[in-house]
Amino acid sequence: MISETQINLINKIVSKKTFNYNGEIVATADIKADIDYKFKITGQRKMMSVGEYYDYLKLEVTITGFNDKFSRLIFGFDEQYKHMDFEKMYKSQLYPFYSSLNQQIQEYLKYFNTTSEIIRTTIDDLKFDVKKPENITESRMSKVAIRTTVTDIIHKLKDGEEGTFYLPGENGEEYEFTNLPFRYSVELTLEIDDELDGFKMNGEYSSEDEVIEIIIRYNPKTLRRHFYNIIGQLNDIVAHELEHGFQYARDGRIHEEPPTDSFEYYTQPHEIGAQRVGFRRVAKLRKLPYKDVVRDWFETHKDVHGLTNDEMEKVIQIIING
């Protein structure tokens, strides 16, 4: 059996390492987990196996990161579903995870075994030290992504062509930025309307193919006059949709069909979060009070959100005050 001196040495070595588990997590789901963890040996105890008692090393395992959506959901680190105790619901089906994780650590410890005895381990304690994901508003690289994407869209808009275009390139290229946990492309549809005084714009994020879809309908004759507002709204939309990208890649959000009711749609937690990100971006860009930017958008986009005046006021207060 491993001595106390060896245990202290092992703990010293592994304290500087982060391990990765990539294997089964729930017995009924053919989904692999991708989890970062650390461990230490906290002691020894005798346990029965196949009718005999053996010495087991007790392990304290600390999960430090979830790299897949399903694991975040199961262990309660998905903010959208935090109120639902999935770990309790799947408790009886988590055996493959504990067993395989224990086996992985046991295999690693073989390198320290200087005897002919088999090293046996048991996970005695499971802890979590998962850092809260960085918010998009705090990420310098997300600002670069917004600025770069908006600039590319503006260049395409200035060309004066009508149709559907793909950015950053027409051959399947994607935007990729350091510290941004996902890649994305933009499907830009430009529609010319000679009768329109101004412009209409809308956006959506497709999680399946990581595409930001943006539609801009505009009048070329009045384009120059509305450029300031177009740039502001593009910053809002791109920041908004990138936040949705973060929610899928960073927070483990799972795609769901959106509610058809406008009030239910605009008060979804992930939608509120994305709205705040977009409006804060515009407020900083234009050096305007945040609450004024929020209210102005809802007042001038009643044809888009479809809310009653009472519903609109409730949504505004939720966004501004939380």
CORWOUR-V347537 format. One record per backbone hydrogen bond with DSSP energy under -1.0 kcal/mol. NH is the residue of the N-H (numbers start at 1). CO is the residue of the C=O. If there is no record, write none. Layout:
BEGIN
<<NH:CO> <NH:CO>>
END
This chain:
BEGIN
<<7:3> <8:4> <9:5> <10:6> <11:7> <12:8> <13:9> <14:10> <15:11> <16:13> <17:14> <19:37> <21:35> <27:93> <29:26> <31:29> <33:23> <35:21> <36:65> <37:19> <38:62> <40:60> <42:58> <45:56> <47:54> <49:52> <52:49> <54:47> <56:45> <57:120> <58:43> <59:122> <60:40> <61:125> <62:38> <63:127> <64:36> <65:36> <67:34> <72:68> <73:69> <74:70> <75:71> <76:73> <77:72> <81:78> <84:81> <86:84> <89:85> <90:86> <93:90> <94:91> <98:94> <99:95> <100:96> <101:97> <102:98> <103:99> <104:100> <105:101> <106:102> <107:103> <108:104> <109:105> <111:108> <112:109> <113:110> <122:57> <124:59> <125:59> <127:61> <129:63> <138:135> <139:136> <143:139> <144:140> <145:141> <146:142> <147:143> <148:144> <149:145> <150:146> <151:147> <152:148> <153:149> <154:150> <155:151> <156:152> <157:153> <158:154> <160:157> <163:190> <165:188> <167:186> <175:184> <180:177> <184:175> <185:210> <186:167> <187:212> <188:165> <189:214> <190:163> <191:216> <193:218> <196:193> <198:196> <200:217> <202:215> <204:213> <206:211> <211:206> <212:185> <213:204> <214:187> <215:202> <216:189> <217:200> <218:191> <219:198> <222:219> <226:222> <227:224> <230:226> <231:227> <232:228> <233:229> <234:230> <235:231> <236:232> <237:233> <238:234> <239:235> <240:236> <241:237> <242:238> <243:239> <244:240> <245:241> <246:242> <247:243> <248:244> <249:245> <250:246> <251:246> <253:247> <265:261> <266:262> <267:263> <268:265> <272:268> <273:269> <274:270> <275:271> <276:272> <277:273> <278:274> <279:275> <280:276> <281:277> <282:278> <283:279> <284:280> <285:281> <286:282> <288:283> <293:289> <294:290> <295:291> <296:292> <297:293> <298:294> <299:295> <300:296> <304:301> <305:301> <306:302> <312:308> <313:309> <314:310> <315:311> <316:312> <317:313> <318:314> <319:315> <320:316> <321:317> <322:318>>
END
